[in-house]
Amino acid sequence: MRIAAACGAICVAALGFLLLLAGSAAAHPLGELSVNHASALRVSPDAVRVLFVVDLAEVPSVPALSTLDSEGRAGYGASRCGSYAERLDLRVDGARAPLEVTGSTVFVLPGNAGLRTVRLECRLSTRGGVAPAGHRLDYTDRADPDRVGWREVTAIGDRTRLAGSTVPERSPSNTLARYPAGDPTRVTSASFDVREGGGPAPAAAATDPPRGGDAFAGMLGGSGLPAVLGVLLAAALGAGHALTPGHGKTLMALYLSGTRGSLRDAVVVGASVTATHTLGVFVLAVLVSASALTAPDSVYPWLGLVHGALIAMIGAALLVVRARRRNHGHGHGHSHGHGHGHGHGPERHGRVTGLVGFGIAGGLVPSPSALLVLLGAQATGRAAYGVVFVIAYGIGMAVCLSSVGWLLARGGRRLAGAGGRLGWVGRNLPVLAPSVIVCTGVFLAVRSIPQLAV
């Protein structure tokens, strides 16, 4: 019960820390790995003009800022806008109408955790000879198709009328300057017929790029008691992260139930989760900082695929072990009695290997929040503090996962002594749990396949 109380205290602290971060999370509703697009089409009698805006969240801004330093804002804007123009597909009656760059602006804005974000505004226009009136226009944003992020398209007529438009005239996010509350959008195309007539469109209002609130600034810049509080809050945030859906609580409980796990087993799994998660964050941070990984979000589906495959293999191995023990009859009971807590030799070695393997699988997908803070600490010249913060984050996550898993595993053992169907489930958990683990692992792996950037 002491472990449960400690976990509860950490989780309460995590709730407070998550509330602290709620305001900053709204800055990029799809997270600190997101790459967000907005296309604002303005259709006049002689041309189609597009304001194409790219808002990079904190993590993808790190390699972009490195490129900015070497190319300068003008060079970066011209090259990136030219690349984007090639991926924006505008068609007039089905025929491609190329867009050319008429100007660009690059904003570097403060973000969270001491990091900066990059906002790129590309001004594009059709080349001479395009008279849209009386024609059908179709537009598709094909840029960054595999990147996570907000997508929106708007279209307005300027001395023309747009009939049957599939998109609104006004941007729901003020062209990525203020993201609205609610579910994020992903609109990448627009279609409409252009008619003659209509009044002039209102002049495009200059957007006011947001000045991001820095929820971590005080924590990363403090010392003494604020620094200690920051580390404690990091552990709380890790525990809160462990409590969110999809972070292995049920699988860990099932694994410990299927192996009749002890508290020591739960600690081994938790330590393995911490080590793997922390190492993953460090590796990603190094790659992003060195601009060797310009699309960090593309790594996560691959990690999810490996994560699911490992989970499925561990579950299958557990099923094989159970089948062999059943075939040994009475010998199964003896070896089981010693294997889970006090066994020696190959059986205990195999058990520890399984526990460590499950912990590695559980920590394989690093938290974007931990990555964000580590990069932010590095950017503010406090890399050592960032390392401590990430380790504390991993420990909080592992303690919470292990505590919940162990408590539920104990519940499974008590369930075995019950009568009726519940008792049957408890007695057969050593077989049922691995079966569920295999199915879940396969599901996680298959779910990641459509997101892979091949």
VEXTI-753081 format. One record per residue (C-alpha): y, x, z; residue in three letters. Coordinates in steps of 0.05 Angstrom, whole numbers, always signed. Layout:
<rs>
[r [Y, X, Z], "ala"]
...
</rs>
This chain:
<rs>
[r [+0, +0, +0], "met"]
[r [+46, +59, +11], "arg"]
[r [+39, +78, -62], "ile"]
[r [+55, +7, -82], "ala"]
[r [+117, +6, -38], "ala"]
[r [+140, +73, -66], "ala"]
[r [+129, +49, -137], "cys"]
[r [+167, -15, -121], "gly"]
[r [+226, +25, -93], "ala"]
[r [+229, +68, -155], "ile"]
[r [+225, +7, -200], "cys"]
[r [+283, -26, -163], "val"]
[r [+324, +37, -173], "ala"]
[r [+304, +37, -246], "ala"]
[r [+330, -34, -254], "leu"]
[r [+398, -12, -228], "gly"]
[r [+399, +48, -275], "phe"]
[r [+379, +5, -334], "leu"]
[r [+437, -43, -317], "leu"]
[r [+483, +18, -316], "leu"]
[r [+460, +34, -387], "leu"]
[r [+464, -37, -413], "ala"]
[r [+535, -30, -439], "gly"]
[r [+521, +34, -477], "ser"]
[r [+457, +7, -507], "ala"]
[r [+497, -47, -543], "ala"]
[r [+532, +8, -583], "ala"]
[r [+470, +15, -626], "his"]
[r [+425, -46, -617], "pro"]
[r [+366, -12, -650], "leu"]
[r [+370, +50, -606], "gly"]
[r [+394, +122, -605], "glu"]
[r [+348, +140, -664], "leu"]
[r [+377, +88, -711], "ser"]
[r [+412, +97, -778], "val"]
[r [+454, +34, -792], "asn"]
[r [+481, +10, -859], "his"]
[r [+533, -41, -881], "ala"]
[r [+551, -59, -953], "ser"]
[r [+615, -98, -965], "ala"]
[r [+620, -121, -1038], "leu"]
[r [+687, -141, -1067], "arg"]
[r [+681, -173, -1136], "val"]
[r [+744, -174, -1180], "ser"]
[r [+751, -192, -1254], "pro"]
[r [+749, -119, -1276], "asp"]
[r [+701, -85, -1227], "ala"]
[r [+655, -90, -1168], "val"]
[r [+676, -47, -1109], "arg"]
[r [+631, -31, -1051], "val"]
[r [+649, -5, -982], "leu"]
[r [+585, +27, -959], "phe"]
[r [+585, +47, -885], "val"]
[r [+532, +90, -850], "val"]
[r [+533, +92, -774], "asp"]
[r [+488, +146, -746], "leu"]
[r [+466, +138, -674], "ala"]
[r [+466, +198, -626], "glu"]
[r [+400, +233, -645], "val"]
[r [+406, +231, -721], "pro"]
[r [+479, +253, -713], "ser"]
[r [+457, +321, -685], "val"]
[r [+431, +349, -752], "pro"]
[r [+488, +313, -789], "ala"]
[r [+540, +349, -747], "leu"]
[r [+507, +415, -763], "ser"]
[r [+515, +400, -837], "thr"]
[r [+587, +377, -825], "leu"]
[r [+603, +444, -792], "asp"]
[r [+578, +482, -853], "ser"]
[r [+604, +437, -909], "glu"]
[r [+667, +407, -878], "gly"]
[r [+683, +333, -876], "arg"]
[r [+705, +329, -948], "ala"]
[r [+644, +364, -974], "gly"]
[r [+597, +325, -929], "tyr"]
[r [+628, +258, -949], "gly"]
[r [+627, +273, -1023], "ala"]
[r [+555, +297, -1024], "ser"]
[r [+527, +243, -979], "arg"]
[r [+564, +187, -1013], "cys"]
[r [+541, +212, -1081], "gly"]
[r [+469, +212, -1056], "ser"]
[r [+476, +142, -1028], "tyr"]
[r [+509, +115, -1092], "ala"]
[r [+446, +133, -1130], "glu"]
[r [+404, +91, -1082], "arg"]
[r [+448, +29, -1084], "leu"]
[r [+421, -15, -1140], "asp"]
[r [+474, -61, -1171], "leu"]
[r [+452, -102, -1231], "arg"]
[r [+491, -147, -1278], "val"]
[r [+445, -197, -1312], "asp"]
[r [+387, -150, -1295], "gly"]
[r [+419, -87, -1325], "ala"]
[r [+435, -29, -1279], "arg"]
[r [+510, -20, -1266], "ala"]
[r [+519, +50, -1236], "pro"]
[r [+567, +61, -1178], "leu"]
[r [+613, +121, -1174], "glu"]
[r [+646, +150, -1112], "val"]
[r [+721, +138, -1109], "thr"]
[r [+731, +164, -1038], "gly"]
[r [+699, +178, -971], "ser"]
[r [+718, +183, -898], "thr"]
[r [+679, +216, -842], "val"]
[r [+690, +198, -768], "phe"]
[r [+662, +238, -711], "val"]
[r [+661, +194, -648], "leu"]
[r [+639, +204, -576], "pro"]
[r [+571, +175, -560], "gly"]
[r [+526, +172, -500], "asn"]
[r [+500, +230, -458], "ala"]
[r [+556, +276, -481], "gly"]
[r [+534, +272, -554], "leu"]
[r [+576, +253, -614], "arg"]
[r [+560, +203, -669], "thr"]
[r [+577, +205, -743], "val"]
[r [+605, +147, -783], "arg"]
[r [+610, +155, -859], "leu"]
[r [+650, +107, -902], "glu"]
[r [+637, +111, -977], "cys"]
[r [+684, +76, -1027], "arg"]
[r [+646, +60, -1091], "leu"]
[r [+663, +24, -1155], "ser"]
[r [+630, +5, -1221], "thr"]
[r [+651, +46, -1280], "arg"]
[r [+697, +20, -1335], "gly"]
[r [+674, -36, -1380], "gly"]
[r [+642, -80, -1327], "val"]
[r [+671, -151, -1326], "ala"]
[r [+630, -189, -1274], "pro"]
[r [+657, -259, -1289], "ala"]
[r [+606, -304, -1322], "gly"]
[r [+547, -260, -1301], "his"]
[r [+493, -257, -1249], "arg"]
[r [+498, -200, -1198], "leu"]
[r [+442, -172, -1156], "asp"]
[r [+452, -117, -1105], "tyr"]
[r [+400, -79, -1064], "thr"]
[r [+409, -25, -1012], "asp"]
[r [+350, +22, -1024], "arg"]
[r [+377, +80, -982], "ala"]
[r [+338, +104, -921], "asp"]
[r [+283, +51, -929], "pro"]
[r [+240, +82, -874], "asp"]
[r [+295, +92, -823], "arg"]
[r [+302, +44, -764], "val"]
[r [+370, +11, -762], "gly"]
[r [+417, -48, -773], "trp"]
[r [+425, -71, -845], "arg"]
[r [+477, -120, -871], "glu"]
[r [+508, -140, -937], "val"]
[r [+570, -183, -948], "thr"]
[r [+604, -205, -1013], "ala"]
[r [+672, -235, -1027], "ile"]
[r [+707, -256, -1091], "gly"]
[r [+775, -227, -1108], "asp"]
[r [+806, -273, -1161], "arg"]
[r [+734, -294, -1175], "thr"]
[r [+687, -345, -1145], "arg"]
[r [+617, -327, -1121], "leu"]
[r [+568, -384, -1133], "ala"]
[r [+503, -389, -1094], "gly"]
[r [+515, -326, -1055], "ser"]
[r [+457, -306, -1009], "thr"]
[r [+502, -267, -961], "val"]
[r [+564, -284, -921], "pro"]
[r [+635, -263, -936], "glu"]
[r [+649, -236, -866], "arg"]
[r [+612, -180, -832], "ser"]
[r [+577, -201, -767], "pro"]
[r [+589, -131, -739], "ser"]
[r [+659, -118, -765], "asn"]
[r [+628, -68, -813], "thr"]
[r [+587, -34, -758], "leu"]
[r [+648, -26, -713], "ala"]
[r [+625, -79, -662], "arg"]
[r [+553, -100, -661], "tyr"]
[r [+543, -172, -638], "pro"]
[r [+495, -192, -583], "ala"]
[r [+429, -222, -603], "gly"]
[r [+375, -202, -652], "asp"]
[r [+394, -146, -700], "pro"]
[r [+395, -162, -774], "thr"]
[r [+362, -126, -832], "arg"]
[r [+393, -154, -896], "val"]
[r [+389, -105, -954], "thr"]
[r [+402, -149, -1016], "ser"]
[r [+451, -200, -1044], "ala"]
[r [+450, -245, -1105], "ser"]
[r [+503, -292, -1134], "phe"]
[r [+535, -317, -1198], "asp"]
[r [+607, -296, -1213], "val"]
[r [+655, -349, -1238], "arg"]
[r [+725, -342, -1264], "glu"]
[r [+784, -365, -1222], "gly"]
[r [+795, -366, -1148], "gly"]
[r [+851, -336, -1107], "gly"]
[r [+860, -264, -1086], "pro"]
[r [+816, -241, -1029], "ala"]
[r [+852, -220, -965], "pro"]
[r [+865, -146, -959], "ala"]
[r [+808, -109, -928], "ala"]
[r [+826, -97, -855], "ala"]
[r [+817, -26, -831], "ala"]
[r [+759, -21, -785], "thr"]
[r [+768, +7, -716], "asp"]
[r [+708, +52, -703], "pro"]
[r [+685, +42, -631], "pro"]
[r [+696, +95, -578], "arg"]
[r [+628, +97, -547], "gly"]
[r [+623, +93, -472], "gly"]
[r [+588, +153, -441], "asp"]
[r [+541, +125, -389], "ala"]
[r [+511, +194, -375], "phe"]
[r [+575, +235, -376], "ala"]
[r [+587, +236, -301], "gly"]
[r [+515, +248, -286], "met"]
[r [+509, +306, -335], "leu"]
[r [+575, +337, -314], "gly"]
[r [+567, +331, -239], "gly"]
[r [+540, +378, -187], "ser"]
[r [+515, +375, -116], "gly"]
[r [+501, +304, -93], "leu"]
[r [+517, +272, -162], "pro"]
[r [+468, +319, -195], "ala"]
[r [+413, +302, -143], "val"]
[r [+428, +228, -153], "leu"]
[r [+422, +238, -228], "gly"]
[r [+353, +269, -221], "val"]
[r [+331, +212, -176], "leu"]
[r [+358, +162, -225], "leu"]
[r [+321, +198, -280], "ala"]
[r [+256, +187, -242], "ala"]
[r [+275, +114, -234], "ala"]
[r [+290, +108, -308], "leu"]
[r [+221, +138, -323], "gly"]
[r [+189, +87, -278], "ala"]
[r [+228, +31, -311], "gly"]
[r [+206, +57, -379], "his"]
[r [+134, +55, -356], "ala"]
[r [+142, -18, -337], "leu"]
[r [+166, -40, -406], "thr"]
[r [+114, -71, -453], "pro"]
[r [+68, -25, -492], "gly"]
[r [+67, +36, -447], "his"]
[r [-6, +38, -427], "gly"]
[r [-7, +4, -359], "lys"]
[r [-63, -43, -378], "thr"]
[r [-102, +11, -415], "leu"]
[r [-96, +59, -357], "met"]
[r [-120, +5, -309], "ala"]
[r [-178, -12, -355], "leu"]
[r [-197, +61, -362], "tyr"]
[r [-197, +73, -286], "leu"]
[r [-235, +7, -277], "ser"]
[r [-286, +26, -329], "gly"]
[r [-298, +94, -295], "thr"]
[r [-292, +68, -224], "arg"]
[r [-232, +113, -218], "gly"]
[r [-206, +141, -152], "ser"]
[r [-136, +159, -130], "leu"]
[r [-149, +231, -151], "arg"]
[r [-168, +207, -220], "asp"]
[r [-104, +167, -225], "ala"]
[r [-64, +229, -206], "val"]
[r [-100, +271, -259], "val"]
[r [-83, +219, -312], "val"]
[r [-11, +214, -288], "gly"]
[r [-1, +289, -288], "ala"]
[r [-29, +293, -359], "ser"]
[r [+19, +238, -382], "val"]
[r [+78, +275, -351], "thr"]
[r [+59, +342, -383], "ala"]
[r [+48, +313, -452], "thr"]
[r [+109, +269, -451], "his"]
[r [+155, +325, -427], "thr"]
[r [+128, +375, -478], "leu"]
[r [+137, +324, -534], "gly"]
[r [+210, +313, -514], "val"]
[r [+223, +388, -513], "phe"]
[r [+191, +399, -581], "val"]
[r [+230, +342, -613], "leu"]
[r [+295, +366, -582], "ala"]
[r [+284, +436, -610], "val"]
[r [+268, +410, -679], "leu"]
[r [+328, +363, -681], "val"]
[r [+375, +416, -654], "ser"]
[r [+352, +466, -707], "ala"]
[r [+360, +412, -761], "ser"]
[r [+287, +423, -777], "ala"]
[r [+276, +348, -765], "leu"]
[r [+330, +307, -798], "thr"]
[r [+294, +240, -789], "ala"]
[r [+264, +241, -719], "pro"]
[r [+249, +167, -721], "asp"]
[r [+200, +180, -778], "ser"]
[r [+157, +220, -730], "val"]
[r [+144, +162, -683], "tyr"]
[r [+98, +121, -729], "pro"]
[r [+54, +183, -739], "trp"]
[r [+52, +194, -664], "leu"]
[r [+34, +120, -656], "gly"]
[r [-23, +128, -706], "leu"]
[r [-51, +189, -670], "val"]
[r [-40, +154, -603], "his"]
[r [-80, +93, -625], "gly"]
[r [-135, +135, -655], "ala"]
[r [-143, +177, -592], "leu"]
[r [-145, +115, -549], "ile"]
[r [-199, +85, -593], "ala"]
[r [-241, +149, -592], "met"]
[r [-236, +155, -516], "ile"]
[r [-258, +83, -508], "gly"]
[r [-316, +95, -556], "ala"]
[r [-336, +157, -517], "ala"]
[r [-335, +118, -453], "leu"]
[r [-380, +65, -484], "leu"]
[r [-430, +119, -505], "val"]
[r [-430, +147, -434], "val"]
[r [-443, +78, -405], "arg"]
[r [-500, +65, -454], "ala"]
[r [-533, +131, -436], "arg"]
[r [-528, +117, -361], "arg"]
[r [-558, +48, -370], "arg"]
[r [-616, +79, -407], "asn"]
[r [-629, +125, -347], "his"]
[r [-642, +64, -302], "gly"]
[r [-642, +82, -229], "his"]
[r [-614, +152, -244], "gly"]
[r [-550, +119, -268], "his"]
[r [-533, +95, -198], "gly"]
[r [-543, +163, -167], "his"]
[r [-502, +202, -217], "ser"]
[r [-448, +150, -216], "his"]
[r [-442, +154, -141], "gly"]
[r [-426, +227, -144], "his"]
[r [-393, +232, -212], "gly"]
[r [-329, +195, -198], "his"]
[r [-305, +233, -138], "gly"]
[r [-350, +290, -116], "his"]
[r [-396, +309, -173], "gly"]
[r [-404, +379, -199], "his"]
[r [-425, +412, -263], "gly"]
[r [-422, +383, -333], "pro"]
[r [-414, +311, -311], "glu"]
[r [-352, +324, -269], "arg"]
[r [-324, +370, -323], "his"]
[r [-335, +316, -375], "gly"]
[r [-301, +265, -330], "arg"]
[r [-240, +309, -319], "val"]
[r [-236, +322, -394], "thr"]
[r [-237, +247, -407], "gly"]
[r [-182, +235, -355], "leu"]
[r [-138, +290, -384], "val"]
[r [-151, +264, -454], "gly"]
[r [-130, +195, -435], "phe"]
[r [-68, +222, -402], "gly"]
[r [-50, +262, -464], "ile"]
[r [-58, +200, -507], "ala"]
[r [-15, +160, -459], "gly"]
[r [+42, +210, -461], "gly"]
[r [+38, +227, -535], "leu"]
[r [+98, +184, -556], "val"]
[r [+160, +214, -523], "pro"]
[r [+216, +168, -499], "ser"]
[r [+278, +167, -544], "pro"]
[r [+321, +159, -481], "ser"]
[r [+294, +224, -451], "ala"]
[r [+305, +259, -518], "leu"]
[r [+377, +233, -519], "leu"]
[r [+392, +259, -450], "val"]
[r [+361, +328, -464], "leu"]
[r [+403, +335, -527], "leu"]
[r [+465, +311, -490], "gly"]
[r [+454, +361, -434], "ala"]
[r [+448, +416, -486], "gln"]
[r [+511, +393, -521], "ala"]
[r [+550, +395, -456], "thr"]
[r [+525, +464, -437], "gly"]
[r [+478, +439, -383], "arg"]
[r [+411, +451, -416], "ala"]
[r [+377, +471, -351], "ala"]
[r [+398, +405, -318], "tyr"]
[r [+372, +368, -379], "gly"]
[r [+304, +401, -370], "val"]
[r [+302, +380, -297], "val"]
[r [+324, +310, -317], "phe"]
[r [+268, +302, -369], "val"]
[r [+215, +329, -320], "ile"]
[r [+239, +279, -267], "ala"]
[r [+237, +224, -320], "tyr"]
[r [+165, +241, -337], "gly"]
[r [+145, +244, -263], "ile"]
[r [+175, +176, -250], "gly"]
[r [+138, +147, -309], "met"]
[r [+72, +179, -289], "ala"]
[r [+77, +157, -215], "val"]
[r [+91, +86, -235], "cys"]
[r [+35, +84, -288], "leu"]
[r [-15, +117, -242], "ser"]
[r [+2, +72, -183], "ser"]
[r [-3, +8, -223], "val"]
[r [-66, +31, -257], "gly"]
[r [-100, +51, -192], "trp"]
[r [-81, -13, -156], "leu"]
[r [-108, -55, -213], "leu"]
[r [-171, -12, -215], "ala"]
[r [-181, -26, -141], "arg"]
[r [-173, -99, -156], "gly"]
[r [-227, -93, -209], "gly"]
[r [-275, -62, -158], "arg"]
[r [-262, -118, -109], "arg"]
[r [-272, -168, -165], "leu"]
[r [-343, -143, -173], "ala"]
[r [-360, -171, -105], "gly"]
[r [-335, -241, -122], "ala"]
[r [-380, -297, -145], "gly"]
[r [-383, -336, -209], "gly"]
[r [-351, -314, -274], "arg"]
[r [-300, -269, -240], "leu"]
[r [-355, -231, -206], "gly"]
[r [-392, -224, -272], "trp"]
[r [-329, -195, -303], "val"]
[r [-320, -147, -245], "gly"]
[r [-392, -122, -249], "arg"]
[r [-388, -112, -324], "asn"]
[r [-321, -78, -325], "leu"]
[r [-352, -9, -340], "pro"]
[r [-373, -38, -407], "val"]
[r [-319, -91, -419], "leu"]
[r [-261, -43, -405], "ala"]
[r [-280, +10, -457], "pro"]
[r [-292, -45, -508], "ser"]
[r [-221, -71, -498], "val"]
[r [-194, +0, -501], "ile"]
[r [-228, +12, -568], "val"]
[r [-200, -53, -597], "cys"]
[r [-130, -38, -570], "thr"]
[r [-131, +33, -598], "gly"]
[r [-151, +8, -667], "val"]
[r [-96, -44, -664], "phe"]
[r [-43, +8, -645], "leu"]
[r [-65, +54, -701], "ala"]
[r [-66, +0, -754], "val"]
[r [+2, -27, -731], "arg"]
[r [+33, +42, -743], "ser"]
[r [+8, +49, -815], "ile"]
[r [+61, +5, -849], "pro"]
[r [+116, +45, -815], "gln"]
[r [+91, +113, -839], "leu"]
[r [+139, +152, -884], "ala"]
[r [+91, +178, -936], "val"]
</rs>
